[in-house]
Amino acid sequence: MTWKIEPSFGVEAFVTADFRIGLKQEQPGTDQTLIFSRDEIPGLIEILKSVSKEADELYEQEAVNE
């Protein structure tokens, strides 16, 4: 089973044959795939949460400065 995030180019998440976690993004002319072991996923989630929070803060700062 796979899951996709839409719209844009989205990201496809899937389980590999050896039970690792894959993330794939297809864009015109290129496909990019990242493979993680299952024990790396909690750390990856925390990193994504931190980066998302930083992006929100930077966006808000930019909006105030306009």
MOPAC internal coordinates of N, CA, C and O (Angstrom, degrees):
PM7 1SCF
backbone

  N    0.0000 0     0.00 0     0.00 0    0    0    0
  C    1.4479 1     0.00 0     0.00 0    1    0    0
  C    1.5227 1   108.36 1     0.00 0    2    1    0
  O    1.2310 1   121.02 1   -36.75 1    3    2    1
  N    1.3136 1   115.65 1   143.25 1    3    2    1
  C    1.4607 1   120.76 1   176.14 1    5    3    2
  C    1.5199 1   109.40 1  -125.94 1    6    5    3
  O    1.2310 1   121.08 1   -20.83 1    7    6    5
  N    1.3000 1   115.54 1   159.17 1    7    6    5
  C    1.4573 1   122.23 1   176.46 1    9    7    6
  C    1.5068 1   107.15 1  -127.47 1   10    9    7
  O    1.2310 1   120.67 1   -33.79 1   11   10    9
  N    1.3170 1   116.33 1   146.21 1   11   10    9
  C    1.4638 1   120.28 1  -179.98 1   13   11   10
  C    1.5160 1   110.54 1  -128.82 1   14   13   11
  O    1.2310 1   121.49 1   -35.08 1   15   14   13
  N    1.3154 1   114.76 1   144.92 1   15   14   13
  C    1.4589 1   122.44 1   173.01 1   17   15   14
  C    1.5145 1   106.18 1  -103.01 1   18   17   15
  O    1.2310 1   120.24 1   -56.52 1   19   18   17
  N    1.2968 1   117.15 1   123.48 1   19   18   17
  C    1.4596 1   122.43 1   178.59 1   21   19   18
  C    1.5132 1   107.85 1  -114.40 1   22   21   19
  O    1.2310 1   116.94 1   -16.60 1   23   22   21
  N    1.2625 1   123.42 1   163.40 1   23   22   21
  C    1.4565 1   131.31 1    -3.57 1   25   23   22
  C    1.5144 1   110.33 1   -87.99 1   26   25   23
  O    1.2310 1   120.08 1    46.26 1   27   26   25
  N    1.3091 1   117.46 1  -133.74 1   27   26   25
  C    1.4525 1   123.23 1  -177.01 1   29   27   26
  C    1.5153 1   108.47 1    56.55 1   30   29   27
  O    1.2310 1   119.98 1    35.33 1   31   30   29
  N    1.3071 1   117.64 1  -144.67 1   31   30   29
  C    1.4543 1   119.55 1   176.91 1   33   31   30
  C    1.5105 1   109.98 1   -86.69 1   34   33   31
  O    1.2310 1   120.49 1   165.68 1   35   34   33
  N    1.3323 1   116.66 1   -14.32 1   35   34   33
  C    1.4496 1   121.34 1   176.00 1   37   35   34
  C    1.5210 1   113.05 1    61.76 1   38   37   35
  O    1.2310 1   121.45 1     1.33 1   39   38   37
  N    1.3035 1   114.84 1  -178.67 1   39   38   37
  C    1.4641 1   122.78 1   177.09 1   41   39   38
  C    1.5127 1   107.46 1  -138.24 1   42   41   39
  O    1.2310 1   120.84 1   -45.87 1   43   42   41
  N    1.3013 1   116.01 1   134.13 1   43   42   41
  C    1.4559 1   121.56 1   176.28 1   45   43   42
  C    1.5225 1   107.83 1  -102.73 1   46   45   43
  O    1.2310 1   120.17 1   -51.92 1   47   46   45
  N    1.3276 1   117.29 1   128.08 1   47   46   45
  C    1.4622 1   122.52 1   177.52 1   49   47   46
  C    1.5208 1   108.22 1  -110.44 1   50   49   47
  O    1.2310 1   121.00 1   -39.99 1   51   50   49
  N    1.3409 1   115.69 1   140.01 1   51   50   49
  C    1.4648 1   119.42 1  -177.40 1   53   51   50
  C    1.5217 1   110.49 1  -155.73 1   54   53   51
  O    1.2310 1   120.92 1   -15.52 1   55   54   53
  N    1.3223 1   115.84 1   164.48 1   55   54   53
  C    1.4564 1   122.78 1   175.64 1   57   55   54
  C    1.5261 1   107.67 1  -101.17 1   58   57   55
  O    1.2310 1   120.54 1   -49.58 1   59   58   57
  N    1.3230 1   116.58 1   130.42 1   59   58   57
  C    1.4563 1   121.29 1  -179.04 1   61   59   58
  C    1.5350 1   110.29 1   -79.30 1   62   61   59
  O    1.2310 1   120.82 1    -9.22 1   63   62   61
  N    1.3136 1   116.04 1   170.78 1   63   62   61
  C    1.4677 1   121.62 1   179.69 1   65   63   62
  C    1.5250 1   111.91 1   -61.41 1   66   65   63
  O    1.2310 1   120.53 1   152.51 1   67   66   65
  N    1.3471 1   116.59 1   -27.49 1   67   66   65
  C    1.4685 1   119.53 1   178.46 1   69   67   66
  C    1.5321 1   112.02 1  -101.42 1   70   69   67
  O    1.2310 1   120.79 1  -156.01 1   71   70   69
  N    1.3457 1   116.10 1    23.99 1   71   70   69
  C    1.4675 1   124.64 1   170.81 1   73   71   70
  C    1.5215 1   114.23 1    67.86 1   74   73   71
  O    1.2310 1   120.51 1  -153.56 1   75   74   73
  N    1.3248 1   116.63 1    26.44 1   75   74   73
  C    1.4549 1   120.31 1   171.15 1   77   75   74
  C    1.5184 1   108.35 1   -93.76 1   78   77   75
  O    1.2310 1   120.43 1    -6.55 1   79   78   77
  N    1.3176 1   116.78 1   173.45 1   79   78   77
  C    1.4626 1   122.58 1  -177.30 1   81   79   78
  C    1.5172 1   108.64 1  -106.28 1   82   81   79
  O    1.2310 1   120.83 1   -52.36 1   83   82   81
  N    1.3223 1   116.01 1   127.64 1   83   82   81
  C    1.4551 1   121.00 1   179.16 1   85   83   82
  C    1.5178 1   111.25 1  -113.19 1   86   85   83
  O    1.2310 1   121.13 1   -36.40 1   87   86   85
  N    1.3156 1   115.44 1   143.60 1   87   86   85
  C    1.4639 1   123.10 1   171.97 1   89   87   86
  C    1.5134 1   106.82 1  -124.91 1   90   89   87
  O    1.2310 1   120.60 1   -51.07 1   91   90   89
  N    1.3182 1   116.45 1   128.93 1   91   90   89
  C    1.4558 1   120.83 1  -176.72 1   93   91   90
  C    1.5214 1   109.51 1  -132.09 1   94   93   91
  O    1.2310 1   121.28 1   -41.62 1   95   94   93
  N    1.3304 1   115.15 1   138.38 1   95   94   93
  C    1.4593 1   120.78 1   174.53 1   97   95   94
  C    1.5181 1   107.79 1  -129.86 1   98   97   95
  O    1.2310 1   121.12 1   -53.66 1   99   98   97
  N    1.3079 1   115.47 1   126.34 1   99   98   97
  C    1.4575 1   121.67 1   177.71 1  101   99   98
  C    1.5198 1   108.76 1  -103.95 1  102  101   99
  O    1.2310 1   121.22 1   -53.11 1  103  102  101
  N    1.3201 1   115.27 1   126.89 1  103  102  101
  C    1.4467 1   121.63 1   175.08 1  105  103  102
  C    1.5175 1   107.29 1  -128.62 1  106  105  103
  O    1.2310 1   119.98 1   -21.50 1  107  106  105
  N    1.3195 1   117.64 1   158.50 1  107  106  105
  C    1.4587 1   118.86 1   179.38 1  109  107  106
  C    1.5291 1   111.34 1   -52.92 1  110  109  107
  O    1.2310 1   120.68 1   -59.20 1  111  110  109
  N    1.2953 1   116.31 1   120.80 1  111  110  109
  C    1.4518 1   121.61 1   177.14 1  113  111  110
  C    1.5133 1   116.18 1    86.79 1  114  113  111
  O    1.2310 1   119.44 1   174.46 1  115  114  113
  N    1.3257 1   118.68 1    -5.54 1  115  114  113
  C    1.4620 1   120.02 1  -178.85 1  117  115  114
  C    1.5253 1   111.46 1  -156.99 1  118  117  115
  O    1.2310 1   121.19 1   -36.43 1  119  118  117
  N    1.3136 1   115.32 1   143.57 1  119  118  117
  C    1.4618 1   122.83 1   170.88 1  121  119  118
  C    1.5154 1   107.19 1  -119.11 1  122  121  119
  O    1.2310 1   120.58 1   -42.80 1  123  122  121
  N    1.3162 1   116.49 1   137.20 1  123  122  121
  C    1.4579 1   120.93 1   178.55 1  125  123  122
  C    1.5149 1   108.39 1  -123.93 1  126  125  123
  O    1.2310 1   120.44 1   -49.13 1  127  126  125
  N    1.3195 1   116.76 1   130.87 1  127  126  125
  C    1.4533 1   121.72 1  -179.47 1  129  127  126
  C    1.5228 1   109.60 1  -130.01 1  130  129  127
  O    1.2310 1   121.06 1   -46.46 1  131  130  129
  N    1.3191 1   115.58 1   133.54 1  131  130  129
  C    1.4574 1   122.84 1   173.77 1  133  131  130
  C    1.5187 1   107.67 1  -117.12 1  134  133  131
  O    1.2310 1   120.27 1   -44.00 1  135  134  133
  N    1.3316 1   117.08 1   136.00 1  135  134  133
  C    1.4585 1   121.94 1   179.53 1  137  135  134
  C    1.5270 1   108.00 1  -120.82 1  138  137  135
  O    1.2310 1   120.55 1   -48.74 1  139  138  137
  N    1.3385 1   116.56 1   131.26 1  139  138  137
  C    1.4569 1   122.67 1  -178.68 1  141  139  138
  C    1.5226 1   109.77 1  -125.31 1  142  141  139
  O    1.2310 1   120.93 1   -33.89 1  143  142  141
  N    1.3199 1   115.83 1   146.11 1  143  142  141
  C    1.4569 1   117.91 1   170.63 1  145  143  142
  C    1.5309 1   107.58 1   -75.53 1  146  145  143
  O    1.2310 1   120.77 1   -24.13 1  147  146  145
  N    1.3055 1   116.12 1   155.87 1  147  146  145
  C    1.4645 1   120.01 1  -175.16 1  149  147  146
  C    1.5273 1   112.14 1   -58.83 1  150  149  147
  O    1.2310 1   119.88 1   145.47 1  151  150  149
  N    1.3233 1   117.83 1   -34.53 1  151  150  149
  C    1.4656 1   119.63 1  -178.06 1  153  151  150
  C    1.5332 1   112.60 1   -73.59 1  154  153  151
  O    1.2310 1   119.46 1   168.56 1  155  154  153
  N    1.3192 1   118.64 1   -11.44 1  155  154  153
  C    1.4658 1   121.86 1   176.83 1  157  155  154
  C    1.5275 1   112.44 1   -84.86 1  158  157  155
  O    1.2310 1   119.77 1   162.62 1  159  158  157
  N    1.3103 1   118.05 1   -17.38 1  159  158  157
  C    1.4682 1   121.63 1  -172.66 1  161  159  158
  C    1.5310 1   113.20 1   -62.88 1  162  161  159
  O    1.2310 1   118.51 1   134.47 1  163  162  161
  N    1.3416 1   120.44 1   -45.53 1  163  162  161
  C    1.4746 1   117.83 1   178.44 1  165  163  162
  C    1.5302 1   112.66 1   -57.37 1  166  165  163
  O    1.2310 1   119.99 1   138.75 1  167  166  165
  N    1.3267 1   117.62 1   -41.25 1  167  166  165
  C    1.4635 1   120.29 1   177.40 1  169  167  166
  C    1.5079 1   112.01 1   -65.13 1  170  169  167
  O    1.2310 1   120.39 1   139.91 1  171  170  169
  N    1.3250 1   116.86 1   -40.09 1  171  170  169
  C    1.4596 1   121.12 1   178.08 1  173  171  170
  C    1.5270 1   110.83 1   -62.47 1  174  173  171
  O    1.2310 1   120.40 1   138.47 1  175  174  173
  N    1.3135 1   116.84 1   -41.53 1  175  174  173
  C    1.4682 1   120.85 1   178.62 1  177  175  174
  C    1.5238 1   109.96 1   -61.64 1  178  177  175
  O    1.2310 1   120.03 1   136.09 1  179  178  177
  N    1.3271 1   117.54 1   -43.91 1  179  178  177
  C    1.4610 1   120.61 1   178.95 1  181  179  178
  C    1.5284 1   111.26 1   -63.43 1  182  181  179
  O    1.2310 1   120.25 1   139.08 1  183  182  181
  N    1.3241 1   117.12 1   -40.92 1  183  182  181
  C    1.4584 1   120.62 1   177.48 1  185  183  182
  C    1.5269 1   110.43 1   -61.89 1  186  185  183
  O    1.2310 1   120.18 1   134.41 1  187  186  185
  N    1.3260 1   117.27 1   -45.59 1  187  186  185
  C    1.4693 1   120.61 1   179.75 1  189  187  186
  C    1.5234 1   111.26 1   -63.14 1  190  189  187
  O    1.2310 1   119.82 1   140.66 1  191  190  189
  N    1.3199 1   117.94 1   -39.34 1  191  190  189
  C    1.4670 1   120.93 1   176.84 1  193  191  190
  C    1.5253 1   110.65 1   -62.49 1  194  193  191
  O    1.2310 1   120.25 1   136.53 1  195  194  193
  N    1.3326 1   117.13 1   -43.47 1  195  194  193
  C    1.4661 1   120.96 1  -179.99 1  197  195  194
  C    1.5199 1   111.52 1   -64.69 1  198  197  195
  O    1.2310 1   120.39 1   136.04 1  199  198  197
  N    1.3123 1   116.85 1   -43.96 1  199  198  197
  C    1.4642 1   120.84 1  -179.83 1  201  199  198
  C    1.5252 1   110.10 1   -66.51 1  202  201  199
  O    1.2310 1   120.01 1   141.35 1  203  202  201
  N    1.3246 1   117.59 1   -38.65 1  203  202  201
  C    1.4568 1   121.02 1   178.06 1  205  203  202
  C    1.5265 1   110.73 1   -63.76 1  206  205  203
  O    1.2310 1   120.61 1   137.36 1  207  206  205
  N    1.3209 1   116.44 1   -42.64 1  207  206  205
  C    1.4662 1   120.28 1   178.10 1  209  207  206
  C    1.5284 1   110.40 1   -63.20 1  210  209  207
  O    1.2310 1   120.31 1   136.54 1  211  210  209
  N    1.3324 1   117.02 1   -43.46 1  211  210  209
  C    1.4602 1   120.79 1   178.30 1  213  211  210
  C    1.5308 1   110.86 1   -61.39 1  214  213  211
  O    1.2310 1   120.28 1   137.92 1  215  214  213
  N    1.3297 1   117.06 1   -42.08 1  215  214  213
  C    1.4675 1   120.69 1   178.99 1  217  215  214
  C    1.5242 1   110.51 1   -62.63 1  218  217  215
  O    1.2310 1   120.42 1   138.04 1  219  218  217
  N    1.3331 1   116.81 1   -41.96 1  219  218  217
  C    1.4687 1   120.23 1   177.82 1  221  219  218
  C    1.5254 1   111.16 1   -61.29 1  222  221  219
  O    1.2310 1   120.84 1   135.70 1  223  222  221
  N    1.3347 1   115.99 1   -44.30 1  223  222  221
  C    1.4675 1   120.22 1  -179.44 1  225  223  222
  C    1.5301 1   111.20 1   -64.31 1  226  225  223
  O    1.2310 1   120.50 1   137.26 1  227  226  225
  N    1.3293 1   116.64 1   -42.74 1  227  226  225
  C    1.4645 1   119.63 1   178.83 1  229  227  226
  C    1.5257 1   111.25 1   -65.58 1  230  229  227
  O    1.2310 1   120.73 1   140.80 1  231  230  229
  N    1.3272 1   116.22 1   -39.20 1  231  230  229
  C    1.4664 1   119.96 1   177.35 1  233  231  230
  C    1.5241 1   110.74 1   -61.36 1  234  233  231
  O    1.2310 1   120.63 1   134.56 1  235  234  233
  N    1.3401 1   116.39 1   -45.44 1  235  234  233
  C    1.4617 1   120.66 1  -179.69 1  237  235  234
  C    1.5232 1   110.68 1   -63.32 1  238  237  235
  O    1.2310 1   120.13 1   139.08 1  239  238  237
  N    1.3388 1   117.35 1   -40.92 1  239  238  237
  C    1.4675 1   120.56 1   177.92 1  241  239  238
  C    1.5282 1   110.64 1   -62.63 1  242  241  239
  O    1.2310 1   120.40 1   138.13 1  243  242  241
  N    1.3099 1   116.84 1   -41.87 1  243  242  241
  C    1.4664 1   120.70 1   178.98 1  245  243  242
  C    1.5184 1   110.92 1   -64.13 1  246  245  243
  O    1.2310 1   120.19 1   139.79 1  247  246  245
  N    1.3340 1   117.24 1   -40.21 1  247  246  245
  C    1.4582 1   121.30 1  -179.81 1  249  247  246
  C    1.5232 1   110.66 1   -64.45 1  250  249  247
  O    1.2310 1   119.94 1   142.57 1  251  250  249
  N    1.3145 1   117.72 1   -37.43 1  251  250  249
  C    1.4736 1   122.01 1   178.92 1  253  251  250
  C    1.5200 1   109.97 1   -68.22 1  254  253  251
  O    1.2310 1   120.03 1   144.09 1  255  254  253
  N    1.3259 1   117.55 1   -35.91 1  255  254  253
  C    1.4649 1   121.50 1  -176.98 1  257  255  254
  C    1.5207 1   113.50 1   -78.41 1  258  257  255
  O    1.2310 1   119.65 1   170.63 1  259  258  257
  N    1.2991 1   118.27 1    -9.37 1  259  258  257
  C    1.4767 1   120.19 1  -179.03 1  261  259  258
  C    1.4901 1   112.30 1   -82.42 1  262  261  259
  O    1.2310 1   120.10 1   180.00 1  263  262  261

